[in-house]
Amino acid sequence: QVRLVESGGGLVQPGGSLRLSCAASGFSFSEYSMTWVRQAPGKGLEWVSSTNNRGENTFYTASVKGRFTISRDNAKNSLYLQMNSLKPEDAAVYYCARGYLACSLDPCSVTRDDFGSWGQGTQVTVSS
């Protein structure tokens, strides 16, 4: 069955960096667009970034553009999110999801029905 497993979260100081990973299995990873979504405490799901199946096209919510980079390695069935210049407002549980969205709203709210499969999430805490 489809399985998505995120890793790489943790505690980082404001201005720091983290690299999230998502290991995919149970489907042909290279055929699917992929997405990162986050959920801050007490808030709904927010779309962060998407990439097409070959990683050629990428989209970001405005608040992370220029700081976050989505990428993928189809040979390793893996999706990544490099997060630089982290801010306290970036603190959230980050999920990878199968599917694609290019949203002009900021923030862009999504639901679990918007994407086919989800991982369990990885916690990112930004605090001094």
C-alpha beads as a LAMMPS data file, in Angstrom:
LAMMPS data file: protein, C-alpha beads

128 atoms
127 bonds

1 atom types
1 bond types

-500.0 500.0 xlo xhi
-500.0 500.0 ylo yhi
-500.0 500.0 zlo zhi

Masses

1 110.0

Atoms # bond

1 1 1 0.000 0.000 0.000
2 1 1 0.976 3.635 -0.330
3 1 1 3.299 4.738 2.429
4 1 1 4.845 8.147 3.045
5 1 1 7.264 8.591 5.946
6 1 1 8.570 12.022 6.868
7 1 1 11.728 12.694 8.838
8 1 1 14.138 15.503 9.607
9 1 1 12.049 17.668 11.888
10 1 1 13.331 19.037 15.160
11 1 1 14.069 22.122 17.199
12 1 1 15.912 24.953 15.494
13 1 1 16.609 28.559 16.410
14 1 1 15.128 31.385 14.358
15 1 1 17.273 31.910 11.284
16 1 1 18.353 28.294 11.252
17 1 1 17.834 25.558 8.681
18 1 1 16.321 22.100 8.481
19 1 1 15.956 19.588 5.699
20 1 1 12.862 17.441 5.726
21 1 1 12.698 14.142 3.893
22 1 1 9.789 11.995 2.802
23 1 1 10.369 8.367 1.880
24 1 1 7.727 6.987 -0.451
25 1 1 6.789 3.384 -1.134
26 1 1 3.930 1.334 -2.503
27 1 1 3.422 3.308 -5.702
28 1 1 5.338 4.560 -8.720
29 1 1 6.807 7.641 -7.099
30 1 1 8.234 9.062 -10.327
31 1 1 4.756 9.249 -11.861
32 1 1 3.244 11.486 -9.203
33 1 1 3.437 15.122 -8.244
34 1 1 4.182 15.638 -4.574
35 1 1 3.411 18.276 -2.015
36 1 1 4.372 19.547 1.426
37 1 1 1.616 20.706 3.760
38 1 1 1.959 22.024 7.308
39 1 1 -0.277 22.456 10.309
40 1 1 0.597 24.879 13.067
41 1 1 -0.789 24.366 16.577
42 1 1 -4.470 25.237 16.686
43 1 1 -4.650 25.964 12.971
44 1 1 -5.789 24.175 9.849
45 1 1 -3.784 22.525 7.121
46 1 1 -1.761 24.939 4.994
47 1 1 -0.273 24.151 1.596
48 1 1 3.455 24.910 1.476
49 1 1 4.897 23.661 -1.803
50 1 1 4.378 21.270 -4.694
51 1 1 6.519 19.800 -7.416
52 1 1 5.620 17.877 -10.541
53 1 1 6.648 14.290 -11.095
54 1 1 10.074 15.121 -12.529
55 1 1 10.801 18.023 -10.199
56 1 1 10.919 20.468 -13.106
57 1 1 8.089 22.647 -11.880
58 1 1 7.842 23.925 -8.336
59 1 1 5.365 26.160 -6.561
60 1 1 5.469 27.770 -3.145
61 1 1 3.185 29.652 -0.865
62 1 1 4.259 33.286 -0.712
63 1 1 5.385 33.172 2.908
64 1 1 8.114 30.589 2.203
65 1 1 9.182 31.621 -1.280
66 1 1 12.914 32.311 -1.357
67 1 1 13.482 30.464 1.921
68 1 1 12.222 26.938 1.222
69 1 1 13.180 24.643 -1.640
70 1 1 11.269 21.540 -2.629
71 1 1 13.126 18.813 -4.487
72 1 1 12.920 15.121 -5.197
73 1 1 15.103 12.177 -6.080
74 1 1 13.043 9.720 -8.073
75 1 1 15.817 7.135 -7.987
76 1 1 15.501 7.120 -4.197
77 1 1 11.706 7.549 -4.087
78 1 1 12.240 10.569 -1.900
79 1 1 10.884 14.077 -1.547
80 1 1 12.715 16.858 0.284
81 1 1 12.054 20.292 1.721
82 1 1 15.082 22.451 2.466
83 1 1 14.023 25.139 4.902
84 1 1 16.319 28.115 5.467
85 1 1 15.946 31.324 7.467
86 1 1 13.317 29.679 9.616
87 1 1 10.891 31.879 11.524
88 1 1 8.800 31.096 14.600
89 1 1 5.710 31.159 12.392
90 1 1 7.127 28.232 10.398
91 1 1 6.701 25.978 13.422
92 1 1 4.250 23.229 12.538
93 1 1 3.832 19.565 11.780
94 1 1 4.975 19.095 8.197
95 1 1 3.337 16.446 6.030
96 1 1 4.204 15.145 2.623
97 1 1 1.265 14.267 0.435
98 1 1 0.749 12.749 -2.957
99 1 1 -0.709 15.220 -5.359
100 1 1 -0.276 18.709 -6.684
101 1 1 -1.513 22.196 -5.987
102 1 1 -0.473 25.611 -7.223
103 1 1 -2.262 28.054 -4.984
104 1 1 -2.053 31.838 -5.133
105 1 1 -3.644 32.369 -1.736
106 1 1 -1.450 32.999 1.289
107 1 1 -2.135 31.194 3.448
108 1 1 -3.676 28.508 1.264
109 1 1 -5.900 26.232 3.308
110 1 1 -6.329 22.637 2.237
111 1 1 -8.080 19.545 3.497
112 1 1 -6.991 15.941 3.592
113 1 1 -9.337 15.256 0.679
114 1 1 -7.231 17.506 -1.542
115 1 1 -4.445 14.929 -1.736
116 1 1 -4.460 11.203 -2.278
117 1 1 -2.149 10.030 0.491
118 1 1 -0.457 11.545 3.509
119 1 1 2.428 10.752 5.779
120 1 1 2.271 10.880 9.550
121 1 1 4.101 14.192 9.741
122 1 1 7.289 15.511 11.313
123 1 1 7.376 18.263 13.924
124 1 1 9.316 21.454 13.286
125 1 1 9.835 23.782 16.236
126 1 1 11.419 27.184 15.768
127 1 1 12.365 28.788 19.036
128 1 1 15.278 30.424 20.777

Bonds

1 1 1 2
2 1 2 3
3 1 3 4
4 1 4 5
5 1 5 6
6 1 6 7
7 1 7 8
8 1 8 9
9 1 9 10
10 1 10 11
11 1 11 12
12 1 12 13
13 1 13 14
14 1 14 15
15 1 15 16
16 1 16 17
17 1 17 18
18 1 18 19
19 1 19 20
20 1 20 21
21 1 21 22
22 1 22 23
23 1 23 24
24 1 24 25
25 1 25 26
26 1 26 27
27 1 27 28
28 1 28 29
29 1 29 30
30 1 30 31
31 1 31 32
32 1 32 33
33 1 33 34
34 1 34 35
35 1 35 36
36 1 36 37
37 1 37 38
38 1 38 39
39 1 39 40
40 1 40 41
41 1 41 42
42 1 42 43
43 1 43 44
44 1 44 45
45 1 45 46
46 1 46 47
47 1 47 48
48 1 48 49
49 1 49 50
50 1 50 51
51 1 51 52
52 1 52 53
53 1 53 54
54 1 54 55
55 1 55 56
56 1 56 57
57 1 57 58
58 1 58 59
59 1 59 60
60 1 60 61
61 1 61 62
62 1 62 63
63 1 63 64
64 1 64 65
65 1 65 66
66 1 66 67
67 1 67 68
68 1 68 69
69 1 69 70
70 1 70 71
71 1 71 72
72 1 72 73
73 1 73 74
74 1 74 75
75 1 75 76
76 1 76 77
77 1 77 78
78 1 78 79
79 1 79 80
80 1 80 81
81 1 81 82
82 1 82 83
83 1 83 84
84 1 84 85
85 1 85 86
86 1 86 87
87 1 87 88
88 1 88 89
89 1 89 90
90 1 90 91
91 1 91 92
92 1 92 93
93 1 93 94
94 1 94 95
95 1 95 96
96 1 96 97
97 1 97 98
98 1 98 99
99 1 99 100
100 1 100 101
101 1 101 102
102 1 102 103
103 1 103 104
104 1 104 105
105 1 105 106
106 1 106 107
107 1 107 108
108 1 108 109
109 1 109 110
110 1 110 111
111 1 111 112
112 1 112 113
113 1 113 114
114 1 114 115
115 1 115 116
116 1 116 117
117 1 117 118
118 1 118 119
119 1 119 120
120 1 120 121
121 1 121 122
122 1 122 123
123 1 123 124
124 1 124 125
125 1 125 126
126 1 126 127
127 1 127 128
